[in-house]
C-alpha cells in the first residue's frame, strides 16, 4: 500500500515536468505527506498542457451523497479492482488519470518482537518520479468543488514484499504503481493514444533493481530526518 510519502516542492516539480510558473500553489518539501492533506498532483489539460494543482489525498467520488467523513479509506486504488472494469475506480480511470510526484514513500516492516520499523523507499537516485493516480471532483455541501485523488497500488515486487510483510490477507504485499519517462506521460496524456488495455498493462510492479529501501526513524522532530538511513539498505532477494 502507500499511506505516507515524501513530496517535493513546487519548483522541483515544475523543473522535472517542464511546467511554466503559472500555478498558484507554493508547495514546499513535505517529508511525511499523508491522507487527508492537500498535496501536489499533475493533471493534463488539453489546452494548457500539464498543470500542477493541490488535491486532497483520499478520493471522494463525484457521485457521493453522504458526508465526506463516511467515504471510508480511499487513498489507495487497487490495480485489480480497476482491471475488473467496474466499481468506483472505473470512471476516474477512464476520464481522470493523474500523476502524483514524489521523491519516495514509506512502508512499515513488522519485526518478530512485535515492533514495526519505518522504511524509506525510492528510486536509485534522488530524482522525483511519479505514482499513478486517479482523481475526481465532488461538489461539497456549500457548493464548492473538492478535487481529490487516490494512488494506484499493485502487487509488490520481491524487494517490497520483504518490507510490506504484514498485508491484508485478501491482497498480499503491495506497492504503488511507479511510472517514469514516456510511460508516465502516456498514463495521463490522451494524445499518447494508448488503448484501455495498454493503460491497464501499466499497472504492474516496478523493477526492484531500480529501487532502494532502507530503515529510518519512525518519528522525528526534524522532518528531514525521516529520510536519513539508520541501517543498511534492504538486500535484493
C-alpha positions as CSV (number, residue, x, y, z in Angstrom):
1,X,0.0,0.0,0.0
2,X,1.0,3.6,0.1
3,X,-0.1,5.8,3.0
4,X,2.9,8.1,3.6
5,X,5.2,9.8,1.1
6,X,7.8,12.5,0.6
7,X,6.5,15.2,-1.7
8,X,8.7,17.7,-3.5
9,X,8.4,21.5,-3.6
10,X,6.7,23.4,-6.4
11,X,9.9,24.5,-8.1
12,X,11.4,21.0,-8.3
13,X,8.1,19.6,-9.7
14,X,8.0,22.3,-12.3
15,X,11.5,21.6,-13.4
16,X,11.1,17.9,-13.6
17,X,7.9,18.1,-15.7
18,X,8.9,21.3,-17.6
19,X,5.9,23.3,-16.3
20,X,5.8,27.1,-16.6
21,X,5.4,29.1,-13.4
22,X,1.6,29.6,-13.9
23,X,0.3,27.7,-11.0
24,X,-0.8,29.2,-7.7
25,X,0.4,26.5,-5.4
26,X,3.6,27.3,-3.5
27,X,4.3,23.7,-2.4
28,X,7.2,23.1,-0.1
29,X,9.0,19.9,0.6
30,X,6.8,17.7,2.7
31,X,8.6,14.8,4.3
32,X,5.6,13.0,5.8
33,X,2.7,13.6,3.5
34,X,-0.4,11.7,4.5
35,X,-4.0,11.1,3.5
36,X,-6.4,14.0,4.1
37,X,-3.9,16.6,3.2
38,X,-4.0,18.9,0.1
39,X,-1.0,17.7,-1.9
40,X,0.6,18.2,-5.4
41,X,-0.9,16.4,-8.3
42,X,-0.2,16.7,-12.0
43,X,-3.1,16.6,-14.5
44,X,-3.3,17.1,-18.2
45,X,-5.3,20.0,-19.7
46,X,-6.0,19.6,-23.4
47,X,-5.4,23.3,-23.9
48,X,-2.9,24.4,-21.2
49,X,-0.9,21.2,-21.1
50,X,0.4,19.8,-17.7
51,X,-1.0,21.5,-14.7
52,X,0.2,21.4,-11.1
53,X,-2.7,21.5,-8.6
54,X,-3.4,20.8,-4.9
55,X,-5.8,17.9,-4.5
56,X,-7.0,16.1,-1.3
57,X,-5.3,12.7,-0.8
58,X,-8.3,10.3,-0.4
59,X,-10.6,10.2,-3.4
60,X,-14.3,11.3,-2.9
61,X,-16.3,10.1,-5.9
62,X,-18.3,12.7,-7.9
63,X,-21.5,10.8,-7.1
64,X,-21.0,10.7,-3.3
65,X,-24.1,11.8,-1.5
66,X,-23.2,11.3,2.2
67,X,-20.9,13.3,4.5
68,X,-17.3,13.2,3.5
69,X,-16.3,11.6,6.8
70,X,-18.3,8.5,5.7
71,X,-16.4,7.9,2.4
72,X,-14.0,5.5,4.1
73,X,-10.4,4.6,3.1
74,X,-9.9,5.7,-0.5
75,X,-6.3,6.9,-0.5
76,X,-5.3,3.8,-2.5
77,X,-7.0,2.2,-5.5
78,X,-6.0,-1.4,-6.2
79,X,-5.0,-2.3,-9.8
80,X,-7.0,-5.5,-9.6
81,X,-10.3,-3.6,-8.9
82,X,-9.5,-1.2,-11.7
83,X,-8.9,-4.1,-14.1
84,X,-12.3,-5.6,-13.1
85,X,-13.7,-2.6,-15.1
86,X,-16.5,-1.7,-12.6
87,X,-16.9,-0.1,-9.2
88,X,-15.9,3.3,-8.0
89,X,-12.4,3.4,-9.7
90,X,-13.5,2.7,-13.3
91,X,-14.9,6.1,-14.1
92,X,-11.8,8.0,-12.9
93,X,-9.6,5.5,-14.7
94,X,-11.4,6.3,-18.0
95,X,-11.5,10.1,-17.6
96,X,-9.4,11.4,-14.8
97,X,-5.9,9.8,-14.6
98,X,-3.2,11.9,-12.9
99,X,0.4,11.7,-11.8
100,X,1.5,12.0,-8.1
101,X,5.0,13.5,-8.0
102,X,7.2,12.1,-5.1
103,X,10.8,11.6,-4.1
104,X,9.8,8.4,-2.3
105,X,7.4,6.8,0.1
106,X,7.3,4.9,3.4
107,X,6.3,1.4,4.4
108,X,6.5,-0.3,7.8
109,X,8.2,-3.7,8.2
110,X,7.0,-5.8,11.1
111,X,9.6,-7.5,13.3
112,X,9.5,-10.7,15.2
113,X,9.4,-8.9,18.5
114,X,6.2,-7.0,17.5
115,X,7.8,-3.7,16.6
116,X,7.3,-2.0,13.2
117,X,10.2,-0.2,11.5
118,X,9.5,2.5,9.0
119,X,11.4,2.2,5.7
120,X,12.0,4.8,3.1
121,X,11.7,3.6,-0.5
122,X,12.8,5.5,-3.6
123,X,14.5,5.0,-6.9
124,X,18.2,4.6,-7.2
125,X,18.9,8.3,-7.4
126,X,17.4,11.3,-5.8
127,X,15.2,12.5,-8.7
128,X,11.4,13.0,-8.5
129,X,9.3,10.3,-10.0
130,X,5.6,9.7,-10.4
131,X,3.0,7.4,-8.9
132,X,-0.1,6.5,-10.9
133,X,-3.1,8.3,-9.6
134,X,-6.8,8.7,-10.2
135,X,-8.8,11.8,-9.3
136,X,-12.4,13.0,-9.2
137,X,-14.3,16.2,-8.5
138,X,-17.0,16.3,-5.8
139,X,-19.5,19.1,-5.1
140,X,-19.4,19.9,-1.4
141,X,-22.5,20.9,0.6
142,X,-21.5,24.6,0.3
143,X,-21.4,24.3,-3.5
144,X,-17.7,24.4,-3.9
145,X,-15.7,21.7,-5.7
146,X,-13.3,19.4,-3.9
147,X,-10.7,17.7,-6.1
148,X,-9.3,14.6,-4.6
149,X,-7.1,11.6,-5.6
150,X,-6.0,8.1,-4.9
151,X,-2.6,6.4,-5.5
152,X,-2.9,3.2,-7.5
153,X,-1.3,0.1,-6.0
154,X,-0.4,-3.3,-7.4
155,X,1.2,-6.5,-6.1
156,X,4.7,-5.8,-4.6
157,X,7.9,-6.8,-6.3
158,X,10.1,-9.2,-4.3
159,X,12.1,-6.3,-2.6
160,X,9.0,-4.5,-1.4
161,X,7.3,-7.8,-0.4
162,X,10.2,-8.2,2.2
163,X,9.1,-4.9,3.7
164,X,5.3,-4.9,3.4
165,X,5.3,-8.2,5.3
166,X,2.0,-7.9,7.2
167,X,-0.5,-7.1,4.5
168,X,-4.2,-7.8,4.2
169,X,-4.7,-11.5,3.6
170,X,-7.0,-10.7,0.8
171,X,-4.4,-8.6,-1.1
172,X,-0.9,-9.7,-0.2
173,X,2.1,-7.4,-0.2
174,X,1.5,-4.2,-2.1
175,X,3.4,-1.2,-3.6
176,X,2.3,1.9,-5.5
177,X,2.4,1.8,-9.3
178,X,5.6,3.7,-10.3
179,X,5.7,5.5,-13.7
180,X,8.8,7.1,-15.3
181,X,9.7,8.7,-18.6
182,X,7.4,8.3,-21.5
183,X,5.3,5.7,-19.5
184,X,4.4,8.4,-17.0
185,X,3.4,10.8,-19.8
186,X,1.3,8.1,-21.6
187,X,-0.7,7.4,-18.4
188,X,-2.3,10.8,-18.2
189,X,-2.0,12.3,-21.7
190,X,-4.8,11.1,-24.1
191,X,-2.7,12.3,-27.1
192,X,-0.4,9.4,-26.4
193,X,-3.0,7.2,-27.9
194,X,-2.9,4.2,-25.5
195,X,-5.8,1.9,-25.5
196,X,-7.6,0.9,-22.3
197,X,-5.7,-2.4,-22.3
198,X,-2.4,-0.6,-22.8
199,X,-3.2,1.6,-19.9
200,X,-4.2,-1.3,-17.7
201,X,-0.9,-3.1,-18.5
202,X,1.0,-0.1,-17.0
203,X,-0.4,-1.1,-13.6
204,X,2.4,-3.5,-12.8
205,X,5.3,-3.8,-10.2
206,X,8.3,-1.6,-10.9
207,X,11.7,-3.3,-11.3
208,X,13.3,-4.0,-7.9
209,X,16.7,-3.5,-9.4
210,X,15.9,0.2,-9.9
211,X,14.8,0.8,-6.3
212,X,16.4,1.1,-2.9
213,X,14.8,0.8,0.5
214,X,16.3,1.4,4.0
215,X,15.2,1.7,7.6
216,X,14.6,5.2,9.1
217,X,13.2,6.6,12.3
218,X,9.5,6.2,13.0
219,X,9.2,9.8,14.2
220,X,11.4,12.8,14.1
221,X,11.2,16.4,15.5
222,X,13.1,17.5,12.3
223,X,11.0,16.1,9.4
224,X,14.1,15.8,7.1
225,X,15.5,13.1,9.4
226,X,12.7,10.8,8.2
227,X,14.7,10.0,5.1
228,X,18.1,9.5,6.8
229,X,19.2,5.9,6.9
230,X,19.6,4.3,10.4
231,X,20.7,0.9,9.0
232,X,21.7,-1.0,5.9
233,X,19.6,-1.0,2.7
234,X,17.4,-4.0,2.3
235,X,19.1,-6.6,0.2
236,X,17.6,-7.6,-3.1
237,X,16.1,-11.2,-2.8
